[in-house]
């Protein structure tokens, strides 16, 4: 009897460790990344740029992905960059004016777009919440079923 209790406590301890590790990976790391992005954006220079075209790549399924190309001027010099963020739709129009964040050392340039800045961390947190909800439903499925349909139990 005592060994069964110890076995269950050990399993519970392992599950708690796994849950904490998942929380750290899917929430903790993205929150740290979002704080770093916010800090970087608050120190970056903001300039206006213009969408001049798109770099088109093909994904594994054969569909097209579009990365906007932007021209901007800073320090009296005209520069061009291609966004690192791609999507299966353009999201911008050629000739559209956009805000551009440029690092102080001029090595990093990003379009001031929500998904380009915060897309990956937000996706990670939403994925974590989805997995947690699925786990909760699986773990308490009998109680949920009883709550929804007490006459069937």
N, C-alpha and C positions, 0 to 999 in steps of 0.2 A: 504494500500500500504506500509506504513512504517513498519507495523508488519510483512509483508511478507519479506521485506528486512532484518529486524532483525532476522527473522527465518532462512533465507538463510545464513546470516553471522554466526549465532550460529552453523548451520550445518557445514559450512566451517571451523569454529574454531574447532569443534569436529573432523572433518576429519584431520585437520592439527595436532591435538594432537595425534590421532591414528597413523598417518604417522610418526611423530617424535618418538613415543613410539616404533613402529616397527623398525625404524632405530636404536634406542638405543639398543633394544634387539638383533636384527639380525646382526648388524654391530658393534655397540659400545662395547658390552660385548665380542664378539669374538676377536676384536682388542686388548682389554685389556688382554684377556687370551693369545693371541699370544705374546704380549710384555712380559708377565710374563714367558711364556715358553722360549722365547729367552733369557731373563735374567737368568733363571734357568740353561739353557744349557750352557751359557757362564761361569757359576761358577761351574758346575759339573765336576767331574773327568771323563776322557774318557779312557776306557780300551777296549781291544779286548775280545770278547766272541765267543762262538761257539754254534750253534744250535744243540741241542742233541735230540730233539723230538718235539712232538706237543700234546697239550691237546685238545682233540676233544669233542665238545659239540654239542647238537642238538638244532636247532632253532625251532620256533613255526610251521614252514611249514614242518618239518621233515628233513631238510637239515643239513649237517655238517658244523660246524664253527671250525676253527683251530687257536689255540693260540700257538706261538712258545715258547719252553722251551730253556733257554740259560744258559750255564755255563761260568763263568768268574772268574778271579783271581784278588783280590785287597787286599792290606795290608798283603800279604803273605798267604791269606786265599782263598780257592776255594768256590765260592757261586753259587747258582742256583736260577733262578727266572722264572716265567711264565709271559709272556707279558699280559698286560690288553687288548691289541688290538686283535680282532679276525676278521677273514675274511672267506669267503666261499671257498677260495683256500689257499694253504699253503704259497705262496709268498717267502718262503725260502726253502733251502734244508738241510737235516740233514748233519752235518759236515761243513756247510758254516760258515765262519768267519764273524762276524758283529761287528760294533762299539757299545759300550754300554755306556750310560751316567749314572753315579752313583752320587747321591747327597752327599754332604760333610758329612752329618750325617749318610749316608749309609742306609737311610730308603726308598728312592725312586730310582728305577732302571728302565731305559727305553732303548729299542733298538733305535739306531739312524736311524730311518726310518721316512720319510716325513709324511706318513699318520698317524703313531702312535703319532707323535708329534703335527702335525697341522691339522689332518683330520677333526675333529669336528668343529673347528672354520671356516675352509675354507668351509666346507659343509654348515654351517649356513649362511655365506655370499653369497654363490652361490644360496641357496634357497631364500634368501631375494631378490637378483637380479632377479631371475626367477619370483617371486611373483610381484615385481615391474613392470617388463616387461609385465606380464599378465594384471595388472591393467592399465598400460599405453595403451595397445592395446584395452582393453575394453572401457576405457574412451574416446579415440580418434578414435574409430573404423570407424565412419562416415568419418572423415577427411582422415584416412589412405585408406579407400575404394575409396574415391574420388581421392586421389593421384594416386592410382594404376590403377583405371578404371574410368577416368573422363567421358568417353562416356556413361557410364551406369547410371549416376546420372542426 
